[in-house]
Amino acid sequence: MGALTARYNFLFRSTKGLILVAIALIALVTAIWGLISGPMAEFGVRDFVIRVFGMDIVEAEREGRIILLYHAIAMAVVAIEVYIITEMMAMKKHQQTNINAIITFGYIFSLVFGLLFGYFGHNFIFHGLYLLGLSLMFFGGLQLAAALWPWKKEYYVNNPDYAHTRKGINLERVAFFIMAVATLGSAVFGAITGSYWGNGHETFLAEDLIREPSKTILQKSIIGHLHIMLTLIAIAITLIVGRWQDFKGRLHKIAMPMMIVGTIIISLGAWSVVLVDWAHTIIYGGSVLVMLAALFFVIFSWRQLIRKGLEKRGTAKAGFGQKIRALLDDPLKFGVGWQMVFMNFTVSGVGIFMAVKLDEIFRVWPAREERIVLTGHWHILSGIIATIILLYYADLAGLRGRARKIFGWSVIFFSNLAFAAVTIFSMKRLFVSESGQQSLVNWTMLLADLGLALVLVALAMLMIWRLADLFKGDGRWSHELDESGFDTPPQVEPVSAQEVTPSN
Amino acid sequence: MMLVGILLSACVSFDAKTTPPPSIDPGVDPNSWVLVPAGEFLMGLHNHETSVAYDYEIMTTDVTNAQYASYLNEALTSKSIKIVADEIVGYYPGDEFRGHEHEEEIKAGDWLHVPLDDPGLRLILEDGKFSPRPGYENHPMTLVTWFGAKAYCELYKWRLPNEIEWEKAARGTDGRPYPWGERIKPNSANYYSSHDIFEKITGKLGDTTPVGLYNGGNYEGYQTQNSPSPYGLFDMAGNVWQWTGDVYPDQHYRYMRGGSKDNYAYNLRAWTRNSAGPAFYSPGVGFRCLRDAEN
């Protein structure tokens, strides 16, 4: 019994355990639900899986099912980000405990009952519990915002390496706080429309409305909601990896104000979609600031990796090749920055090109093709966020040595392969006339499926490693539980964020 | 490097001009029509009750290459269309233009009906006469713009179905998502990776299949499901998208229904819409016509 209790405490009361559970649940959902779409549907696996699990798939309900699936996975991702934030940002121990507990109930309820409602018949008790889960997430978010309140003197900083005001207000903390508040506001944006479900609002996928000349306020609200939520999840992970790699110095001082202002502008832009036709212009303005802030982080991160890599090797004067080797020495830390850079080719670049050439190229294509570009583009962004979380978690989980390198490079290489293939597939009309697309379709689909499958294999290996560890009495999990200070008395004096030692 | 490799590989593709497809006659007459009676039906994803106040007749199948070739010869003779460079063009009186965001003006003038230089075209022009490419006679006419589809129907005093008429003809009155019922199987229709006999030759995007192929027949060992709509129409899901006739205010787009050989199965649900400008053409887009029931 004691052994079970200890493992329960690790999995549900320590940050590393909570993140592990959430990633494992996402991996499980991805594994099962991946079998009922894409290539698995083509191979006939879909029908088998539906039969084995007793799923109730009604064709007319595909849109609703997908929305539930998105929310189920998104809530788990948000939970992971919250766990990391409550661990890395200074706050009272009881605040961390409360937030994590509420968020855990929230995402598990929304994930489990959302999928039960969507895919296994429509028991409205499950729908209610799904909504309860979302509500708990929101309540946890309120508590997180309160805990992050940056205008408490105990959270002030005076270390000149980090962005802060003259008074000492920690601007990184402000950025986290603004992100949390904007997320809450954006969640309300979706929730209000959701509350009209069955009472004037009908389920739809935003990509199916792209060419409607007039959209209702509720439709615009949902479109704004889904875009800003994904953006804020991306902003959160950017801030998180910045803290992980101890982002500081001149670039930090420039980046944090940009991140704060950018987050506010993007959020206001997305919310104003219901009011003005030129909301995109506001969003573009905010995006420039946020993306520049992310660029500054990448520059800092890579410079630091080169410097530390050369120090480790004892090289005083290094040539270009040595610097590159130092940069690539740790794929986990290099990878988060690389994925952000790669995002510019597969997400931001595509988005900007699309905006510039919308009427000239993309609106000449049939709507279904424009839809493929749009859905491909945001699925890639979600995938990139997921890979950054995985790279960070692999470090957190203590992956070292050759396994660290194999895992890190596998995630980077195979995800890039898949995302590049998807991007080429979605833009195929730019390169090849429709009558000659067969080979291009074959190759891009094969590479995309292969890349994603191999990323999932790498994830599966990581999960199996951690699962096997749970069967050891004195496994890594027990040390992580000890490190978490689960049994230590509540912390009275909060630790300043900049006093937290970043992992090596 | 990957991009270059993929693009180079795209140069090696199935050559529709030189490789004739298997010649299959499913026995469904492309010149036949079916009656769709007046009355209510459930329309769209959310099954809104919608009424059609009149009976109408709609083609049992998509217009075939043979039918379109015959039409072109007739229309060229009557000078309702003409060949300019590598294009068949015809006059269209234009749409009302209100300058809505993304709306493009469709002015009065000659507009493209069929491009003659596209390698995917299944028509041959010899000695001023059009004929279908061998093996493709009973495949749906593709690479035809909305203007070209409209002109075909109008030459015979018919018209393109509007979206409401099309959807009722496809799914009847019981709210089913597919013309034949609730679920789709690979042999229900021609769609992406549905493993039909043409996909075995050309790859997953496949090729158009002869109209009416999915009638329960067995073709060269390939067993099809009998997949007519409740009124007896074939290919109302898959094979090619079908132009519909509506011209909506504030936009220049024309809408297509039915899904095609290039799409995943969910695009074949009867309410799924696709759209493009009226001058758009594709190897995956065709049409069928509608006429008043009095005929």
Interface residues (C-beta under 8 A of the other chain):
Chain A: A41 E42 G44 V58 E59 A60 R62 E63 E202 T203 F204 D208 R211 P213 S214 D277 L358 D359 R363 V364 W365 P366 A367 R368 L417 A420 A421 I424 F431 V432 S433 E434 S435 G436 Q437 Q438 S439 L440 V441 N442 W443 T444 M445 L447
Chain B: M2 L3 G5 I6 L7 S9 A10 C11 V12 S13 F14 A16 L45 H46 N47 H100 E101 H102 E103 E104 D118 P119 G120 G175 P177 Y178 E182 R183 I184 P186 S193 T202 G203 K204 L205 W241 Y248 P249 D250 Q251 Y253 M256 N263 Y264 A265 Y266 N267 R269 R273 N274 S275 A276 G277 F280 S282 P283 G284 V285
